[in-house]
Every structure is written in structure tokens, then in C-alpha cells.
Amino acid sequence: MDLYDCIYKRRDTRHFTQDDLPAEVLEKALDAAHAAPSVGLSEPWRFIVVKSQERKKEIKDLFQESNTKAESQITDSKQTALYNSLKLEAIEETPIGIAIFCDTSTLDSFTIGTIGNTSTLEWSCACAVQNLWLSLTEQGYGAGWVSILDYKKFENLFEVPENWRSLGYICLGKPATDYDGQPMLQKEKWKVRSKKPYVKYV
Ligand SMILES: Cc1cc2nc3c(=O)[nH]c(=O)nc-3n(C[C@H](O)[C@H](O)[C@H](O)COP(=O)(O)O)c2cc1C
């Protein structure tokens, strides 16, 4: 697939078929993730591949807890109804999920590029997730990022080392739809995608 086709075809997917995710597809996507840029070559991304239905159920419970909290913050009743109609995860439906963590212990005594802001470690992990996402798209698969989670509880669930910070959970599988080539949130009339990026030339 052409690079630009891949970029524009990539979707955040919440509706999947029952197809499995072949091991070689996952391996290729993880290798692509590992080829991402990282601040000071810190490579702070850590991936925990989830296959266990039991663990998925625990993650789903965390999602539901946070989602209820999110819903309670909406003040407009029409918006609440629309919010509740949105499918914002596919945790228990996808064959595989990946819990994404940022290992902040990779920040050593002098990590190039972190003088201004140590959150550059997390941005590096986001670059890795984007590579993973594009690789899956190129291979005919898809992913959906779930961030509606209490990150501290999520870290505790996986009993990760003290220095690992959670970046959420990615559901991986075969997309059942392409949402007519637009973000699902636009298709469901939650928000409209802007046509052009904000760019200023000085
Ligand atoms: C960091 C991050 C967290 C996200 N968290 C969620 C989420 O919890 N649930 C969800 O349905 N979509 C989530 N999304 C997906 C966005 O809603 C989606 O990317 C956006 O609507 C644009 O759609 P597209 O990715 O299909 O272009 C997340 C995306 C990012 C980058």
C-alpha cells in the first residue's frame, strides 16, 4: 500500500470481525513500532500483549468505571445520549490487545532532548504507537486506542515496575468497517474533522 493511502486509510477502529490476528502480522507491527524515533534514542516503549480473556475483562471493568465518570461530566442531556450511543472500545472483542507503557527509567543522567520537557519520553511512545497503527493498516488490519481508563489502576493491574507509566490500551484485529473513510466520531455526528491543519508561516 502506498504510504499516503496508508496514512489516510488508518482509522481508530472499534468494530472488528471475529478474525484472528496472525502472529506474523503482530510481529511485523511491533517491529515497525520499535523503528520509531525516540528522544535521545531512549526507546522507552514497553508493550504487554494481552491474549487472556480474563485480563481483557479486568481492563473492560476499568474502562466501564472511567466511562461512567466521563459520562457524568457531560451537562447537556442530548450530548449524554449521543455519548452513550458511541462505541469507544472493543476490549473483549479483539483477539489481541496491547497495553502500552513508557519506561521513564530510560531517562538517564543525560538523555539528549529532555532538557526542556521529560514528557518527550511519552511522545516517543506515541510515535511508536503510530508506527504500529500504520503497519497494521498496511497489512489489512486495524487498531483502536483506549484511553478511558484510570491509568494508576491500569498500571497496578499489570503490576508494572515503578517507573513505567501507562499510555493506554490498543485493541488489534480485522476491521469490520472503515466508517465510510472518516473518523467514527464524525460519522456518528459527535465532531467534524477540520479540513486543513492550523499552520502559520512567519
Ligand atoms: C491518545 C489517543 C487516545 C484515544 N482514546 C480513545 C478512546 O479511549 N476511545 C475511543 O473510542 N477512541 C480513542 N481515540 C481515537 C480518537 O477518537 C480518533 O483517533 C479520532 O476520533 C480520529 O479518528 P481516526 O483515528 O479514525 O482518524 C484515541 C486516540 C488517541 C490518539
The ligand as a Gaussian input file, in Angstrom:
#p B3LYP/6-31G(d) Opt

LIG

0 1
 C       -4.018000       9.088000      22.537000
 C       -5.352000       8.684000      21.962000
 C       -6.329000       8.169000      22.808000
 C       -7.576000       7.778000      22.296000
 N       -8.506000       7.235000      23.119000
 C       -9.667000       6.771000      22.618000
 C      -10.618000       6.088000      23.445000
 O      -10.437000       5.880000      24.645000
 N      -11.745000       5.626000      22.867000
 C      -12.003000       5.816000      21.529000
 O      -13.045000       5.380000      21.053000
 N      -11.117000       6.454000      20.733000
 C       -9.962000       6.918000      21.233000
 N       -9.056000       7.533000      20.415000
 C       -9.346000       7.645000      18.967000
 C       -9.745000       9.052000      18.505000
 O      -11.053000       9.350000      18.905000
 C       -9.613000       9.083000      16.982000
 O       -8.261000       8.950000      16.667000
 C      -10.178000      10.360000      16.358000
 O      -11.550000      10.434000      16.561000
 C       -9.879000      10.433000      14.859000
 O      -10.344000       9.280000      14.204000
 P       -9.372000       8.393000      13.312000
 O       -8.277000       7.905000      14.223000
 O      -10.207000       7.279000      12.777000
 O       -8.819000       9.283000      12.244000
 C       -7.825000       7.934000      20.912000
 C       -6.826000       8.449000      20.058000
 C       -5.605000       8.816000      20.581000
 C       -4.548000       9.345000      19.638000

